[in-house]
């Protein structure tokens, strides 16, 4: 039995042995078929584009109208039976019994002219009209008159200001023509030549220091923003004082210590082209809990410019999207309808008008979106004191 198992089997045919699986059959396309399909598609696309963009001047009707008589329409029967000249118009006969046309006309004429030349109401109206004309003439004589005169060459024009005549005219003031003085040089000259009527002596007297703990106007309190701001919505903003601030007289008394808080608000209304956010401070909170209310002091940057500038979003991409959408709507409405029929023309004109209005509204809405100013936390900011602040030294903890 063991010998039977040990006997080797017969040799197998190598063609029947499979070392690995048969690879999948590749799908091949004929090059000529692909080239033909691409050529047909290209020709079709070019033909459709040519038909859509071909000028209308190449389309001529089978019949040409007479240019001297456009839109000739047959005359109506009523015009054919009308008289040819005014002499052929029939005249009215004598008035019939009961015809009240003439009395009614006479009564209307009497009501139109309620009185004769001696009517007091008519005389009062004429007198008021004469007074009004005299007042206009007087005002014209007393006001400055601009006379355009030609001097030298015919192209040279000069605006000559005629001084006012009468007591109403003031010396030193000249009537200026805004079209002849585009740079407002006359206004600048008048500003330089203007005199101060208050005199040469300052009426205000020197005042004493109200308190030794006074922070005078012009002092600067440096701080840094704790909260950021975004001008889309109004809100509050806080900052922390980064350096100690001492009194203005001696510079030795600590009045606003480092770590104090500034609380204020910002303006969310941003004009077109504005790049700086308007911030006003309203309170100063000391580290020990005491606070001082101030009257909307504008915040400045470290250079002293009013407001803070950081990031500005003018929504330009949104505006360009609206313009592109309006353009695509107009082009699609023009290319969607083709033909020269009256109905097709009416539909095309109506569609173009509606699409143009919709595009204008989209663009106007995008133009009406105000810019967004973003100021990030940590931005350095300054509080410039504009009125004297009477403070007190910070309190110390008792042991």
Secondary structure in CASP SS format (residue, H / E / C, confidence):
PFRMAT SS
TARGET T0000
AUTHOR 0000-0000-0000
METHOD secondary structure of the structure
MODEL  1
X C 1.00
X H 1.00
X H 1.00
X H 1.00
X H 1.00
X H 1.00
X C 1.00
X C 1.00
X C 1.00
X C 1.00
X C 1.00
X C 1.00
X C 1.00
X H 1.00
X H 1.00
X H 1.00
X C 1.00
X C 1.00
X C 1.00
X C 1.00
X C 1.00
X C 1.00
X C 1.00
X C 1.00
X C 1.00
X C 1.00
X C 1.00
X C 1.00
X C 1.00
X C 1.00
X H 1.00
X H 1.00
X H 1.00
X H 1.00
X H 1.00
X H 1.00
X H 1.00
X H 1.00
X H 1.00
X H 1.00
X H 1.00
X H 1.00
X H 1.00
X H 1.00
X H 1.00
X H 1.00
X H 1.00
X H 1.00
X H 1.00
X H 1.00
X H 1.00
X H 1.00
X H 1.00
X C 1.00
X C 1.00
X H 1.00
X H 1.00
X H 1.00
X C 1.00
X C 1.00
X C 1.00
X C 1.00
X C 1.00
X C 1.00
X C 1.00
X C 1.00
X H 1.00
X H 1.00
X H 1.00
X C 1.00
X C 1.00
X C 1.00
X C 1.00
X C 1.00
X C 1.00
X C 1.00
X H 1.00
X H 1.00
X H 1.00
X H 1.00
X C 1.00
X C 1.00
X C 1.00
X C 1.00
X C 1.00
X H 1.00
X H 1.00
X H 1.00
X C 1.00
X C 1.00
X C 1.00
X C 1.00
X C 1.00
X C 1.00
X C 1.00
X C 1.00
X C 1.00
X C 1.00
X C 1.00
X C 1.00
X H 1.00
X H 1.00
X H 1.00
X H 1.00
X H 1.00
X H 1.00
X H 1.00
X H 1.00
X H 1.00
X H 1.00
X H 1.00
X H 1.00
X C 1.00
X C 1.00
X C 1.00
X C 1.00
X C 1.00
X C 1.00
X C 1.00
X H 1.00
X H 1.00
X H 1.00
X H 1.00
X H 1.00
X H 1.00
X H 1.00
X H 1.00
X H 1.00
X H 1.00
X H 1.00
X H 1.00
X H 1.00
X H 1.00
X H 1.00
X H 1.00
X H 1.00
X H 1.00
X H 1.00
X H 1.00
X H 1.00
X H 1.00
X H 1.00
X C 1.00
X C 1.00
X E 1.00
X E 1.00
X E 1.00
X E 1.00
X E 1.00
X E 1.00
X C 1.00
X C 1.00
X C 1.00
X C 1.00
X C 1.00
X C 1.00
X E 1.00
X E 1.00
X E 1.00
X E 1.00
X E 1.00
X E 1.00
X C 1.00
X C 1.00
X C 1.00
X C 1.00
X C 1.00
X C 1.00
X C 1.00
X C 1.00
X C 1.00
X C 1.00
X C 1.00
X C 1.00
X C 1.00
X C 1.00
X C 1.00
X C 1.00
X C 1.00
X C 1.00
X C 1.00
X C 1.00
X C 1.00
X C 1.00
X H 1.00
X H 1.00
X H 1.00
X H 1.00
X H 1.00
X H 1.00
X H 1.00
X H 1.00
X H 1.00
X C 1.00
X C 1.00
X C 1.00
X C 1.00
X C 1.00
X C 1.00
X C 1.00
X C 1.00
X C 1.00
X C 1.00
X C 1.00
X C 1.00
X C 1.00
X C 1.00
X C 1.00
X C 1.00
X C 1.00
X C 1.00
X C 1.00
X C 1.00
X E 1.00
X E 1.00
X C 1.00
X C 1.00
X C 1.00
X C 1.00
X E 1.00
X E 1.00
X E 1.00
X E 1.00
X E 1.00
X E 1.00
X C 1.00
X C 1.00
X C 1.00
X E 1.00
X E 1.00
X C 1.00
X C 1.00
X C 1.00
X C 1.00
X E 1.00
X E 1.00
X E 1.00
X E 1.00
X E 1.00
X E 1.00
X E 1.00
X C 1.00
X C 1.00
X C 1.00
X E 1.00
X E 1.00
X C 1.00
X C 1.00
X C 1.00
X C 1.00
X C 1.00
X C 1.00
X C 1.00
X E 1.00
X E 1.00
X E 1.00
X C 1.00
X C 1.00
X C 1.00
X C 1.00
X E 1.00
X E 1.00
X E 1.00
X E 1.00
X E 1.00
X E 1.00
X C 1.00
X C 1.00
X C 1.00
X C 1.00
X C 1.00
X C 1.00
X C 1.00
X C 1.00
X C 1.00
X C 1.00
X E 1.00
X C 1.00
X E 1.00
X E 1.00
X E 1.00
X E 1.00
X E 1.00
X E 1.00
X E 1.00
X C 1.00
X C 1.00
X C 1.00
X C 1.00
X C 1.00
X E 1.00
X E 1.00
X E 1.00
X E 1.00
X E 1.00
X E 1.00
X E 1.00
X E 1.00
X E 1.00
X E 1.00
X C 1.00
X C 1.00
X C 1.00
X C 1.00
X C 1.00
X E 1.00
X C 1.00
X E 1.00
X C 1.00
X C 1.00
X E 1.00
X E 1.00
X E 1.00
X C 1.00
X C 1.00
X H 1.00
X H 1.00
X H 1.00
X H 1.00
X H 1.00
X H 1.00
X H 1.00
X H 1.00
X H 1.00
X H 1.00
X H 1.00
X H 1.00
X H 1.00
X H 1.00
X H 1.00
X H 1.00
X H 1.00
X H 1.00
X H 1.00
X H 1.00
X H 1.00
X C 1.00
X C 1.00
X C 1.00
X C 1.00
X C 1.00
X H 1.00
X H 1.00
X H 1.00
X H 1.00
X H 1.00
X H 1.00
X H 1.00
X H 1.00
X H 1.00
X H 1.00
X H 1.00
X H 1.00
X H 1.00
X H 1.00
X H 1.00
X H 1.00
X H 1.00
X H 1.00
X H 1.00
X H 1.00
X H 1.00
X H 1.00
X H 1.00
X H 1.00
X H 1.00
X H 1.00
X C 1.00
X C 1.00
X C 1.00
X C 1.00
X E 1.00
X E 1.00
X E 1.00
X E 1.00
X C 1.00
X C 1.00
X C 1.00
X C 1.00
X E 1.00
X E 1.00
X E 1.00
X E 1.00
X E 1.00
X C 1.00
X C 1.00
X C 1.00
X C 1.00
X E 1.00
X E 1.00
X C 1.00
X C 1.00
X C 1.00
X C 1.00
X C 1.00
X C 1.00
X C 1.00
X C 1.00
X C 1.00
END
